[in-house]
Amino acid sequence: MDRMKDWLTLINAETEGDLMDLEATTQIPEIHKAIALLRELNADEELKQQAYAREKLLHDEATSSGNARRKGTEETES
């Protein structure tokens, strides 16, 4: 159960302090690796921009799909 708690703590971490606290208390090597990777990604501005662009694309696609579905539902109800 501690493993799941530690992974959830990592997923929900919002600050560097949260990561530091987890890093100091967890014994799970994969979490230490994940924290190192998060720090590396956050330090690379180009990677941050790519991640933002990808997230925006996924959001825009979901919005477009939702709008099309809503429009289709309205047309079939008319």
PyMOL commands that set and color helices and strands:
alter all, ss='L'
color gray80, all
select helices_A, chain A and resi 2-12+16-25+29-43+45-77
alter helices_A, ss='H'
color red, helices_A
deselect
rebuild
show_as cartoon
